[in-house]
Amino acid sequence: MLLSGELLDILACPKCKGDLTLTERGDGLTCGTCMLMYSIEGGVPVMLIDDAIPTKAS
């Protein structure tokens, strides 16, 4: 299940309150500022800072 555009518009990074971007595979939401990815499990984003996965700079 993909996240709706409306939901993506209102979700923000819980750490810095910045914008989130859906990953290419659709398996998570990334914050470019914090360099964290929040996974999506069963169509529900897991927006817990402690469970976020660090990402590498592109």
N, C-alpha and C positions, 0 to 999 in steps of 0.2 A: 504494500500500500504506500503510495507516494503522499507526501505532505502537500496540503493545499497551498496555493499562493497566498491566500489570506493569512494562514498560520505562519508562513515564512516571513510575511511582512511584520507581524507583531512580535515574533520571538527575538530575543536579544541575548547576548552572552551574559550569563549570570555573574561573571567575574568583572568585566569592564563595561557592560551594558552596550557593547558595540554590535554592529550588524553581523549576522550569520549567513553563511553561504552553504547550500546543499552540495555535498561532494558529488563528483562525477558518477560514482557508482550508486548514489542515493542511499548510502548506508550511514551517513552522519552529517552533522552540521559543523562547519569550521568557522573559527574566529581568526581573522587575519592579524588582529592586534595582539591577542594573547597567545597565538599559535597553538590553539587547543581544538580538538575535535570532540564533539558530543555525539555519541552513537545513537542510532535509531533502532530500537528493538520492538518488533511487532507493530511497527507503524507509529510508535510513540518515542519522541526524543527524550533521552536521559540527560536532563539538564543539571546534573550534579557536578560541581567543580572537582570534587575528589575522584570522580569516575571518568573525567575527561582524559583524552589521550593526547599527549604532546605531539605536535606535527613539526616537520622540518620546513625551513624556509625554502621556497622554490627558487 
